[in-house]
Amino acid sequence: MLNVLTHGDKSNPTLLIAHGLFGSARNWGVIAKRLSDRFYVIAPDMRNHGDSPWFDTHSYFDLADDLAQLLDGPSYVVGHSMGGKAAMVMALQHPELVEKLVVADIAPVTYSHTQTQHIDAMRAVDLAAVERRSDAGKSLDPEVRDFLLQSLDVREKKWKLNLDVLHADMPKIIGFPPVAGSFGGPTLFLSGADSDYVQRDHRDGIKALFPSARFAKIPGAGHWLHAQKPREFEAALRAFLA
């Protein structure tokens, strides 16, 4: 079972938030707490991330099944990047569990850009010599350094990421599996206006799987739209989920 952070009253409608690659539930803490005024928010660490168990596989069928086990009825679901793909697969396979779906800055397509360079950089850190997080940041990409360092356990001198499995299954992570059927419920593809992850030529494929899909962009935001424009992201969620 995944490690889960919860916020709010269980009597409220359930909102599940699935984080992206190299992330954790803690990345969503501020937004989750703010949304807990209206929702019972469930934010898991995805498998092979954070404090959740490590497994030998990291396919989207695995991730979707993990998420489905957290729900016991129709719920609101938000997924970003890798978490968005997992949420899409869950909605396609378990439509009875999804009331409304928000997919943040990702499409059901295979991307050409890999993320293995970040894994290589994390592997290259001499963890035995690390006394504070800043010691480990010198070899990391400055654009994602602070984000990656959130997954470093300085006391235990280890990454809270199953780097070997994430590296081995990177083709699955940047891909999207063939899934039968469609999800006809309300679906919002919410993107950063400065991001190229969701393109206009993706829309026919999206509509084939999610015929009720709507599209919106947050100005001034890139792929990390929830971190770059948290208030605007929250407002978009509230408007759609209402």
QUIKAGI-V916662 format. One record per helix or strand. SS is the DSSP state (a for helix, b for strand). FROM is the first residue (numbers start at 0). TO is the last residue. Records with the same first field share a line. If there is no record, write none. Layout:
SS = FROM-TO ; FROM-TO
This chain:
b = 3-6 ; 12-17 ; 38-43 ; 48-48 ; 74-79 ; 97-103 ; 151-152 ; 157-158 ; 160-160 ; 185-191 ; 212-217
a = 24-34 ; 59-67 ; 81-92 ; 94-96 ; 115-122 ; 126-128 ; 132-138 ; 144-148 ; 162-167 ; 169-173 ; 199-208 ; 224-227 ; 229-240
